[in-house]
Amino acid sequence: MKNSPWFPVFFLWLVAGMACGESSSVSSHPESVPAGDVSPVEAAQAAEMACLTRPDGICQTGLSFLQLGDPMDLALPEEMEATEAGARWLEGGGFEWLERVIQLPEGRLIVEGSFLDQRFINDSLRASCVVNRMRIESPSFSAAGGIGVGSTLAELAEAYAGSDVGLIPIPDYDLLDVQPDTSHIHFLIPLPATLPDSLSLESLDPAAPVTAIVVM
């Protein structure tokens, strides 16, 4: 059993409810605007279904071939040319969870399973764990507006124009979590060496690259 270097990040997100931190409004996300009499919920469902038809799409529920709630041992399509780089059980904060690392032709995909309370964990629970979070570190996939690993903060802001954007510094790992409020997708960019007194999109380097994308 190994301690996970990413557990503090998960714990921060869990406690913060993904809504804390500074919020910055950018000038509407096309997938978040209902057309005619379509309700926002129906519009969101339609957008998600459309996203999942894209083999390279990063969607609210994951990827077309691997989504939140899927079994952790789900086989990947052969055309992905993916290589299993290993799986291990991690622990932190009284929880255990399975991590699966998948090496891709470009970059990698890190998949994490359900968080299991160590007080009640058993083999049955371990065997039934499902995908709880995925971290995409590959330019082979993209979210709405074509935003993927390697895209800039300026391109991200343009793709999610009209959204309030939450900004959560993760100083232990020199990362900044950027999350538009119209999406469950989190974009990670390098944390500036010096944070401004008032953190906003406008105060950040527009050329800052997206280094990873998290769906949870």
LUMBA-931379 format. One record per atom (N, C-alpha, C, CB): z, x negated, y negated; residue in three letters. Coordinates in pm, whole numbers, padded with zeros to 5 digits, always signed. Atoms other than C-alpha are relative to their C-alpha. Glycine has a CB too. Example, Ala and Ser with C-alpha at 12.3 -4.5 7.8 and 13.67 -1.06 7.14 Angstrom:
BEGIN
+00000-00089+00119ALA;+00780-01230+00450ALA;+00000-00090-00120ALA;+00125+00099-00003ALA;-00006+00082+00119SER;+00714-01367+00106SER;+00073+00077-00109SER;-00142-00041-00046SER;
END
This chain:
BEGIN
+00000-00085+00120MET;+00000+00000+00000MET;+00000-00088-00124MET;+00122+00095-00001MET;+00008+00081+00121LYS;-00092-00137-00339LYS;+00024+00087-00123LYS;-00136-00069-00010LYS;-00015-00069+00127ASN;+00007-00043-00688ASN;-00134+00003-00070ASN;+00107-00068-00089ASN;+00128-00012+00069SER;-00285+00080-00894SER;+00012-00041-00145SER;-00051+00143+00010SER;-00002+00035+00142PRO;-00362-00084-01227PRO;-00041+00116-00088PRO;-00091-00117-00025PRO;+00047-00113+00081TRP;-00508+00249-01333TRP;+00100+00113-00006TRP;-00131+00052+00056TRP;-00094-00110+00003PHE;-00199+00460-01269PHE;+00053+00030-00139PHE;+00115-00029+00092PHE;-00047-00033+00135PRO;-00067+00423-01627PRO;-00100+00084-00078PRO;+00030-00126-00078PRO;+00103-00079+00068VAL;-00398+00563-01747VAL;+00008+00145+00046VAL;-00141-00057+00027VAL;-00012-00136-00053PHE;-00368+00863-01515PHE;+00124+00068-00056PHE;+00005-00001+00153PHE;-00125-00059+00046PHE;-00006+00916-01619PHE;-00010+00041-00146PHE;+00116-00098+00020PHE;+00019-00034+00141LEU;-00099+00907-01987LEU;-00080+00128-00012LEU;-00071-00115-00074LEU;+00083-00120+00007TRP;-00371+01164-01931TRP;+00077+00123+00048TRP;-00128-00018+00084TRP;-00073-00113-00055LEU;-00140+01381-01720LEU;+00101+00053-00100LEU;+00071-00039+00129LEU;-00103-00040+00096VAL;+00140+01385-01978VAL;-00064+00055-00126VAL;+00091-00118-00034VAL;+00063-00041+00125ALA;-00093+01418-02274ALA;-00083+00126+00016ALA;-00087-00110-00053ALA;+00081-00119-00022GLY;-00287+01700-02113GLY;-00140-00017-00053GLY;+00065+00119-00064GLY;+00132+00032+00049MET;-00600+01528-02235MET;-00028+00058-00138MET;-00103+00048+00096MET;+00022-00060+00131ALA;-00547+01690-02574ALA;+00073-00074-00110ALA;+00043+00145+00001ALA;-00075+00073+00101CYS;-00330+01436-02750CYS;-00088-00101-00069CYS;+00121-00069+00063CYS;+00075+00103+00070GLY;-00430+01152-02974GLY;-00066+00057-00122GLY;-00103-00062+00092GLY;+00070-00042+00120GLU;-00639+01164-03285GLU;-00119+00087+00037GLU;-00045-00122-00083GLU;+00117-00085-00022SER;-00913+01423-03315SER;-00094-00016-00117SER;+00040+00148+00019SER;+00099+00020+00105SER;-01233+01372-03505SER;-00115+00096+00021SER;-00050-00146-00001SER;+00109-00096-00011SER;-01495+01636-03577SER;-00131-00067-00035SER;+00024+00122-00090SER;+00132+00054+00029VAL;-01857+01532-03555VAL;-00094+00117-00024VAL;-00052-00090+00117VAL;+00074-00112+00059SER;-02125+01754-03732SER;-00074+00093+00087SER;-00091-00049-00090SER;-00100-00037-00098SER;-02342+02187-03179SER;-00052-00050+00130SER;+00027+00153+00002SER;+00047+00045-00129HIS;-02350+02056-02834HIS;-00090+00109+00056HIS;+00118-00031+00096HIS;+00092-00104-00041PRO;-02658+02239-02704PRO;+00045+00076+00122PRO;-00133-00058+00025PRO;-00043-00069-00120GLU;-02492+02320-02373GLU;+00120+00090-00026GLU;+00033-00100+00107GLU;-00121-00078+00025SER;-02190+02481-02541SER;-00028+00124-00083SER;+00103-00086-00069SER;+00033-00112+00087VAL;-02374+02739-02751VAL;-00064+00111+00081VAL;-00093-00045-00113VAL;+00059-00109-00076PRO;-02432+03077-02583PRO;-00120+00059-00072PRO;+00104+00108+00025PRO;+00120-00060+00057ALA;-02767+03245-02634ALA;+00008+00152+00015ALA;-00129-00054+00068ALA;+00000-00146-00005GLY;-02789+03616-02720GLY;+00136+00055+00034GLY;-00101+00048+00099GLY;-00125-00064-00039ASP;-02525+03823-02544ASP;+00073-00076+00111ASP;-00027+00141+00044ASP;-00064+00078-00105VAL;-02433+03550-02298VAL;+00135-00050-00049VAL;-00091-00119+00043VAL;-00134+00043+00040SER;-02060+03477-02305SER;+00010-00152+00010SER;+00108+00067+00089SER;-00019+00145-00011PRO;-01934+03121-02354PRO;+00023-00046+00143PRO;+00117-00043-00086PRO;-00027+00037-00139VAL;-01810+03119-01993VAL;-00130-00001+00080VAL;+00102+00096+00064VAL;+00128-00007-00072GLU;-02150+03229-01861GLU;-00092-00113-00042GLU;-00067+00135-00025GLU;+00084+00109+00049ALA;-02324+02975-02081ALA;+00044-00132+00062ALA;+00006-00009-00154ALA;-00052+00123-00059ALA;-02097+02699-01951ALA;-00036-00009+00148ALA;+00152-00008-00018ALA;+00035-00001-00142GLN;-02159+02805-01590GLN;-00148-00030+00020GLN;+00035+00136+00063GLN;+00144+00024-00009ALA;-02535+02809-01646ALA;-00032-00146-00028ALA;-00077+00090-00097ALA;+00023+00141+00034ALA;-02523+02466-01808ALA;+00042-00091+00115ALA;+00077-00038-00128ALA;-00047+00081-00112GLU;-02322+02327-01516GLU;-00096+00007+00118GLU;+00140+00044+00043GLU;+00096-00015-00109MET;-02564+02469-01259MET;-00127-00079-00029MET;-00033+00148+00023MET;+00120+00075+00038ALA;-02855+02319-01451ALA;+00025-00149+00014ALA;-00042+00034-00144ALA;-00034+00142-00009CYS;-02678+01984-01468CYS;-00001-00047+00145CYS;+00137-00027-00063CYS;-00012+00040-00140LEU;-02613+01978-01094LEU;-00134-00007+00072LEU;+00090+00095+00073LEU;+00133+00014-00059THR;-02986+02007-01025THR;-00059-00138-00030THR;-00094+00109-00052THR;+00046+00135+00034ARG;-03030+01661-01181ARG;+00063-00101+00095ARG;+00033-00035-00148ARG;-00059+00097-00093PRO;-02986+01389-00917PRO;+00077-00110-00070PRO;-00108-00061+00085PRO;-00070+00105+00074ASP;-02869+01151-01190ASP;+00095+00056-00105ASP;-00100-00092-00066ASP;-00082-00064+00102GLY;-02659+01399-01388GLY;+00149-00021+00022GLY;-00029+00147-00004GLY;-00146+00000-00002ILE;-02291+01351-01474ILE;+00043+00134-00057ILE;+00061-00122-00083ILE;-00031-00138+00038CYS;-02156+01706-01486CYS;+00151+00020-00012CYS;-00059+00098+00103CYS;-00142-00029+00018GLN;-01825+01875-01560GLN;+00078-00012+00131GLN;+00017+00141-00057GLN;-00067+00004-00130THR;-01746+01886-01187THR;-00036-00124+00081THR;-00035+00123+00079THR;+00034+00123-00071GLY;-01890+01547-01095GLY;-00149-00027+00003GLY;+00053+00006+00140GLY;+00140+00035-00020LEU;-02227+01440-00958LEU;-00064+00100+00095LEU;-00014-00144+00054LEU;+00068-00099-00083SER;-02491+01641-00774SER;+00036-00015+00147SER;-00151-00013-00018SER;-00027+00027-00141PHE;-02398+01477-00442PHE;+00148-00018+00030PHE;-00075-00123+00044PHE;-00144+00019-00019LEU;-02022+01436-00495LEU;+00074+00064-00117LEU;+00036-00152+00011LEU;-00065-00075+00106GLN;-01801+01678-00686GLN;+00152+00005+00022GLN;-00056+00143-00007GLN;-00144-00018-00011LEU;-01434+01733-00759LEU;+00029+00107+00105LEU;+00062+00040-00137LEU;-00034-00094-00106GLY;-01276+01906-00460GLY;-00070-00027+00131GLY;-00031+00138-00044GLY;+00067+00036-00125ASP;-01514+01754-00204ASP;+00091-00089+00085ASP;-00134-00073-00029ASP;-00078+00091-00084PRO;-01368+01571+00098PRO;-00020-00145-00044PRO;-00039+00016+00149PRO;+00009+00139+00043MET;-01292+01208+00019MET;-00097-00082+00086MET;+00137-00064+00003MET;+00087+00077-00089ASP;-01497+01091+00319ASP;-00142+00055+00006ASP;+00059-00002+00139ASP;+00134-00058+00001LEU;-01811+01286+00225LEU;-00105-00111+00001LEU;-00018+00092-00123LEU;+00107+00099-00008ALA;-02122+01088+00324ALA;-00093+00013-00121ALA;-00081+00017+00131ALA;+00088+00001+00115LEU;-02353+00988+00040LEU;-00146-00002+00045LEU;+00029-00121-00091LEU;+00142-00001-00037PRO;-02732+01041+00039PRO;-00053-00142+00023PRO;-00082+00069-00110PRO;+00055+00132-00032GLU;-02925+00752+00195GLU;-00081-00058-00114GLU;-00086+00007+00125GLU;+00085+00049+00108GLU;-03159+00732-00103GLU;+00078-00068-00111GLU;-00081+00114-00057GLU;-00082+00067+00102MET;-02868+00615-00317MET;+00013-00149+00025MET;+00138+00063-00005MET;-00015+00141-00037GLU;-02866+00283-00131GLU;+00140-00051-00036GLU;-00108-00087-00070GLU;-00139+00033+00032ALA;-02489+00283-00170ALA;+00065-00078+00114ALA;+00081+00127-00030ALA;-00076+00078-00098THR;-02256+00041+00007THR;+00148+00027-00020THR;-00031-00151-00013THR;-00144-00022+00008GLU;-01896+00125+00087GLU;+00069-00135-00020GLU;+00054+00072+00128GLU;-00066+00127+00031ALA;-01695-00153-00077ALA;+00147+00000+00041ALA;-00011-00030-00148ALA;-00137-00004-00049GLY;-01366-00040+00072GLY;+00076+00122-00049GLY;+00072-00124-00042GLY;-00089-00110+00036ALA;-01100+00230+00065ALA;+00143-00047+00023ALA;-00031+00130+00083ALA;-00140+00041-00013ARG;-00726+00186+00016ARG;+00090+00106-00061ARG;+00024-00137-00069ARG;-00100-00089+00056TRP;-00413+00385-00052TRP;+00074-00073-00111TRP;+00098+00049+00109TRP;-00070+00055+00116LEU;-00256+00324-00392LEU;+00126+00081-00025LEU;-00092+00000-00125LEU;-00122-00073+00032GLU;+00083+00423-00525GLU;+00045-00032-00141GLU;+00112-00033+00101GLU;-00053+00019+00134GLY;+00254+00467-00858GLY;+00068+00127-00047GLY;-00110-00041-00097GLY;-00068-00116+00057GLY;+00502+00696-01031GLY;+00046+00103+00099GLY;-00089+00064-00096GLY;-00045-00095-00101GLY;+00617+00851-00705GLY;-00113+00071+00072GLY;+00088+00101-00062GLY;+00116-00063-00063PHE;+00265+00942-00593PHE;-00078-00103+00081PHE;-00091+00065-00105PHE;+00097+00081-00072GLU;+00012+00807-00344GLU;-00135+00070-00006GLU;+00044-00024+00148GLU;+00134-00059+00000TRP;-00363+00858-00351TRP;-00099-00101+00056TRP;-00042+00044-00142TRP;+00103+00083-00062LEU;-00674+00726-00179LEU;-00105-00038-00103LEU;-00065+00074+00119LEU;+00107+00048+00088GLU;-00922+00513-00370GLU;-00117-00047+00087GLU;+00050-00116-00093GLU;+00123+00038-00071ARG;-01280+00473-00248ARG;-00095-00066-00099ARG;-00068+00125+00068ARG;+00089+00073+00090VAL;-01505+00212-00409VAL;-00139-00006+00063VAL;+00054-00144-00028VAL;+00137-00006-00049ILE;-01880+00258-00372ILE;-00088-00090-00087ILE;-00054+00147+00000ILE;+00088+00092+00072GLN;-02116-00023-00470GLN;-00141+00059-00003GLN;-00001-00141+00066GLN;+00134-00054+00020LEU;-02449+00096-00612LEU;-00096-00113-00034LEU;+00000+00108-00111LEU;+00095+00104+00041PRO;-02772-00097-00678PRO;+00028-00052-00140PRO;-00142+00053+00008PRO;-00043+00039+00134GLU;-02655-00097-01040GLU;+00141+00054-00023GLU;-00099+00053-00108GLU;-00137-00043+00027GLY;-02280-00088-01096GLY;+00069+00058+00122GLY;+00000+00102-00110GLY;-00078-00056-00109ARG;-02031+00107-00891ARG;+00060+00134-00038ARG;+00110-00097+00042ARG;-00065-00130+00014LEU;-01856+00440-00842LEU;+00137-00009+00065LEU;-00086+00116+00063LEU;-00136+00003-00052ILE;-01479+00461-00800ILE;+00049+00144+00012ILE;+00096-00086-00091ILE;-00042-00137-00027VAL;-01353+00782-00639VAL;+00146-00001+00041VAL;-00089+00066+00111VAL;-00141-00009-00032GLU;-00986+00879-00626GLU;+00033+00139+00051GLU;+00087-00034-00122GLU;-00036-00125-00063GLY;-00828+01148-00413GLY;+00120+00068-00062GLY;+00026-00022+00144GLY;-00114-00079+00047SER;-00551+01402-00458SER;+00124-00087-00013SER;+00027+00117+00094SER;-00126+00071+00017PHE;-00219+01273-00590PHE;+00106+00069+00086PHE;+00043-00002-00151PHE;-00094-00055-00096LEU;+00037+01322-00314LEU;+00141-00048-00031LEU;-00040-00039+00144LEU;-00140+00032+00028ASP;+00410+01335-00381ASP;+00058-00078+00118ASP;+00084+00130-00027ASP;-00051+00085-00108GLN;+00569+01052-00181GLN;+00119+00061+00073GLN;+00039-00134-00056GLN;-00115-00062-00066ARG;+00871+01271-00104ARG;-00042+00089+00116ARG;+00082+00081-00100ARG;+00043-00098-00099PHE;+00663+01506+00107PHE;-00126-00044+00075PHE;-00025+00133-00066PHE;+00128+00043-00056ILE;+00363+01299+00216ILE;+00009-00014+00152ILE;-00043-00132-00063ILE;+00010+00019-00145ASN;+00252+01301+00581ASN;-00147-00021+00035ASN;+00060+00123+00078ASN;+00137+00030-00042ASP;-00059+01222+00784ASP;-00093+00119-00023ASP;-00003-00039+00147ASP;+00083-00118+00020SER;-00183+01580+00756SER;-00046+00011-00145SER;+00077+00127+00040SER;+00035-00003+00141LEU;-00172+01569+00377LEU;-00100-00110-00034LEU;+00125-00013-00088LEU;+00093+00110+00026ARG;-00343+01231+00372ARG;-00140+00035+00048ARG;+00049-00129+00069ARG;+00130-00032-00058ALA;-00622+01361+00595ALA;-00072+00110-00077ALA;+00017+00042+00144ALA;+00062-00114+00069SER;-00680+01666+00375SER;-00028-00027-00147SER;+00089+00121+00012SER;+00016+00025+00143CYS;-00701+01492+00038CYS;-00147+00010-00040CYS;+00055-00138-00039CYS;+00135-00022+00051VAL;-01005+01572-00174VAL;-00021-00080-00128VAL;-00025+00152-00026VAL;+00034+00075+00120VAL;-01183+01413-00469VAL;+00072+00061-00120VAL;-00153-00002-00024VAL;-00078-00045+00115ASN;-00958+01437-00775ASN;-00051-00059-00131ASN;+00146-00035+00020ASN;+00050+00067+00119ARG;-01122+01194-01014ARG;-00109-00098+00042ARG;+00114-00072-00077ARG;+00100+00103-00025MET;-01430+00972-01032MET;-00029-00076-00128MET;-00129+00061+00057MET;+00028+00089+00111ARG;-01502+00677-01254ARG;-00137-00063+00025ARG;+00112-00111-00015ARG;+00138+00044-00017ILE;-01869+00598-01301ILE;-00023-00124-00085ILE;-00101+00113-00040ILE;+00025+00127+00068GLU;-01948+00237-01390GLU;-00143-00045+00030GLU;+00103-00108+00044GLU;+00140+00028-00032SER;-02324+00255-01344SER;-00091+00067-00102SER;-00035+00046+00142SER;+00095-00061+00093PRO;-02614+00314-01586PRO;-00099+00093+00069PRO;-00075-00107-00073PRO;+00094-00083-00075SER;-02792+00508-01311SER;+00021+00149-00022SER;+00011-00031+00147SER;-00032-00141+00021PHE;-02628+00836-01418PHE;+00025+00025-00148PHE;+00123+00042+00084PHE;-00022-00032+00141SER;-02601+01019-01748SER;+00051+00142-00016SER;-00129-00019-00081SER;-00052-00132+00034ALA;-02419+01313-01902ALA;-00097+00068-00097ALA;+00142-00010-00062ALA;+00083-00074+00095ALA;-02554+01563-02156ALA;-00051-00092-00109ALA;+00077+00118-00061ALA;+00057+00082+00106GLY;-02784+01412-02413GLY;-00041-00138+00045GLY;+00097-00012-00112GLY;+00039+00130-00051GLY;-02863+01121-02184GLY;+00104-00107-00017GLY;-00124-00042-00066GLY;-00105+00099+00024ILE;-02528+00954-02249ILE;+00050-00056+00133ILE;+00117+00063-00079ILE;-00044+00067-00121GLY;-02441+00700-01982GLY;+00063-00133-00033GLY;-00116-00019+00097GLY;-00053+00134+00020VAL;-02292+00357-01932VAL;-00105-00084-00072VAL;+00042-00066+00136VAL;+00094+00076+00081GLY;-02451+00136-02195GLY;-00043+00072-00126GLY;-00121-00034+00081GLY;+00029-00075+00124SER;-02503+00416-02450SER;+00098-00043-00108SER;+00008+00154+00024SER;-00088+00038+00110THR;-02352+00357-02792THR;+00085+00118-00046THR;-00082-00055-00118THR;-00086-00104+00056LEU;-02076+00548-02968LEU;-00080+00090-00093LEU;+00119-00061-00074LEU;+00083-00080+00090ALA;-02332+00662-03226ALA;-00083+00101+00078ALA;-00092-00091-00084ALA;+00078-00092-00084GLU;-02549+00814-02951GLU;+00089+00107+00061GLU;-00073-00077+00111GLU;-00096-00096-00054LEU;-02242+00979-02799LEU;+00035+00105-00105LEU;+00127-00071+00048LEU;-00035-00093+00108ALA;-02145+01133-03134ALA;-00115+00096-00028ALA;+00037-00076-00127ALA;+00116-00086+00026GLU;-02499+01265-03184GLU;-00018+00102+00111GLU;-00127-00085-00014GLU;+00018-00091-00113ALA;-02515+01416-02834ALA;+00102+00112-00001ALA;+00010-00077+00131ALA;-00106-00100+00003TYR;-02187+01602-02890TYR;+00031+00045-00142TYR;+00126-00054+00066TYR;-00018-00044+00139ALA;-02241+01695-03254ALA;+00058+00141-00003ALA;-00135-00005-00076ALA;-00065-00130+00010GLY;-02020+01987-03355GLY;+00129+00009+00077GLY;-00093+00108+00047GLY;-00123+00001-00079SER;-01744+01898-03111SER;+00112-00070-00076SER;-00023-00070+00135SER;-00115+00081+00039ASP;-01394+01789-03197ASP;+00017-00105+00108ASP;+00131+00088-00018ASP;-00006+00110-00096VAL;-01355+01451-03033VAL;+00139-00060+00002VAL;-00105-00108-00034VAL;-00130+00062-00016GLY;-01021+01332-02898GLY;-00014-00148+00025GLY;+00077+00066+00114GLY;+00002+00146-00014LEU;-00952+00959-02923LEU;+00137-00046+00046LEU;-00040-00069-00135LEU;-00127+00045-00056ILE;-00679+00811-02702ILE;-00007-00149+00031ILE;+00037+00081+00127ILE;-00002+00143-00030PRO;-00614+00435-02717PRO;+00073-00028+00132PRO;+00068-00079-00115PRO;-00064+00046-00123ILE;-00529+00270-02383ILE;+00015-00152-00013ILE;-00082+00040+00130ILE;-00008+00142+00035PRO;-00409-00069-02511PRO;+00024-00094+00117PRO;+00110-00020-00098PRO;-00026+00087-00115ASP;-00293-00204-02173ASP;-00130-00049+00064ASP;+00085+00072+00103ASP;+00128+00036-00063TYR;-00659-00213-02066TYR;-00111-00016-00102TYR;-00039+00105+00102TYR;+00098+00022+00107ASP;-00829-00261-02403ASP;-00111+00103+00002ASP;-00059-00141+00011ASP;+00098-00108-00006LEU;-01000+00076-02376LEU;+00039+00112-00096LEU;-00011+00055+00143LEU;-00021-00120+00081LEU;-01040+00383-02593LEU;-00068+00116+00070LEU;-00056-00019-00146LEU;+00053-00120-00066ASP;-01084+00723-02428ASP;-00056+00093-00106ASP;+00111+00071+00085ASP;+00068-00090+00094VAL;-01335+00940-02614VAL;-00037+00126+00077VAL;-00127-00068-00063VAL;+00030-00125-00070GLN;-01346+01307-02510GLN;-00036+00111-00096GLN;+00119+00041+00084GLN;+00038-00118+00077PRO;-01545+01583-02680PRO;+00071+00123+00055PRO;-00154+00021+00002PRO;-00075-00116-00047ASP;-01356+01913-02666ASP;-00088+00102+00071ASP;+00069+00067-00116ASP;+00091-00089-00072THR;-01666+02088-02527THR;-00029-00050+00140THR;-00130+00017-00077THR;+00031+00062-00128SER;-01656+01873-02215SER;+00128-00046+00069SER;-00095-00119-00019SER;-00110+00057-00077HIS;-01422+01767-01935HIS;-00027-00147+00032HIS;+00021+00080+00131HIS;+00042+00137-00029ILE;-01596+01429-01929ILE;+00061-00095-00102ILE;-00155-00011+00000ILE;-00063+00100+00086HIS;-01425+01121-02068HIS;-00086-00125-00004HIS;+00143-00034+00050HIS;+00081+00120+00020PHE;-01615+00826-02212PHE;+00092-00113-00044PHE;-00114+00026-00105PHE;-00085+00114+00033LEU;-01446+00486-02222LEU;-00082-00105-00073LEU;+00062-00060+00127LEU;+00063+00106+00078ILE;-01537+00229-02486ILE;+00104-00109-00023ILE;-00056+00054-00135ILE;-00097+00106+00027PRO;-01378-00108-02572PRO;+00091+00038-00118PRO;-00072-00133-00030PRO;-00095-00025+00107LEU;-01065-00079-02784LEU;-00018-00105-00109LEU;+00146+00000+00054LEU;+00014+00099+00108PRO;-01111-00241-03127PRO;+00120-00094-00005PRO;-00017+00071-00135PRO;-00109+00099+00010ALA;-00907-00556-03183ALA;+00107+00047-00096ALA;-00055-00136-00045ALA;-00094-00055+00097THR;-00749-00386-03483THR;-00029+00148-00019THR;-00008-00075-00136THR;+00019-00143+00017LEU;-00698-00011-03493LEU;+00026+00039-00145LEU;+00093+00079+00095LEU;-00024-00046+00137PRO;-00732+00159-03832PRO;+00122+00092-00006PRO;-00123+00074-00056PRO;-00117-00087+00016ASP;-00437+00353-03973ASP;-00034+00144+00038ASP;+00051-00005-00145ASP;+00046-00135-00033SER;-00637+00675-03937SER;-00119-00013+00094SER;-00037+00082-00128SER;+00103+00018-00101LEU;-00834+00667-03613LEU;-00096+00118+00000LEU;+00063-00018+00139LEU;+00103-00103-00001SER;-01161+00860-03628SER;-00130-00064+00048SER;-00018+00066-00141SER;+00130+00053-00040LEU;-01518+00826-03507LEU;-00059-00086-00110LEU;-00096+00113+00036LEU;+00058+00071+00114GLU;-01617+00714-03854GLU;+00062-00138-00018GLU;+00017+00082-00126GLU;-00069+00129+00018SER;-01364+00429-03840SER;-00035-00100+00110SER;+00149+00021-00003SER;+00033+00085-00114LEU;-01511+00287-03518LEU;-00141-00057-00013LEU;+00013+00079+00130LEU;+00132+00064-00001ASP;-01809+00060-03458ASP;-00100+00091+00069ASP;+00006-00139+00070ASP;+00097-00091-00062PRO;-02109+00290-03397PRO;-00078-00065+00114PRO;-00097+00051-00103PRO;+00072+00070-00106ALA;-02260+00022-03172ALA;+00087-00027+00123ALA;-00054-00131-00053ALA;-00089+00021-00115ALA;-01957+00018-02938ALA;-00059+00065+00125ALA;+00142+00056-00029ALA;+00064-00054-00119PRO;-02088+00065-02582PRO;+00094+00081+00088PRO;-00059-00112+00081PRO;-00073-00073-00104VAL;-01976+00318-02323VAL;+00003-00091+00123VAL;-00067+00140+00032VAL;-00013+00090-00115THR;-01840+00103-02038THR;+00027+00073+00131THR;+00110-00100-00026THR;-00026-00080-00120ALA;-01737+00379-01796ALA;+00012+00146-00042ALA;+00129-00048+00073ALA;-00010-00144+00024ILE;-01740+00758-01766ILE;+00088+00059+00111ILE;-00142+00069-00002ILE;-00097-00055-00094VAL;-01457+00953-01601VAL;-00011+00152+00003VAL;+00144-00043-00036VAL;-00003-00145-00020VAL;-01468+01306-01456VAL;+00126+00030+00081VAL;-00130+00053+00073VAL;-00124-00033-00071MET;-01137+01464-01354MET;+00042+00144-00029MET;+00112-00098-00041MET;
END
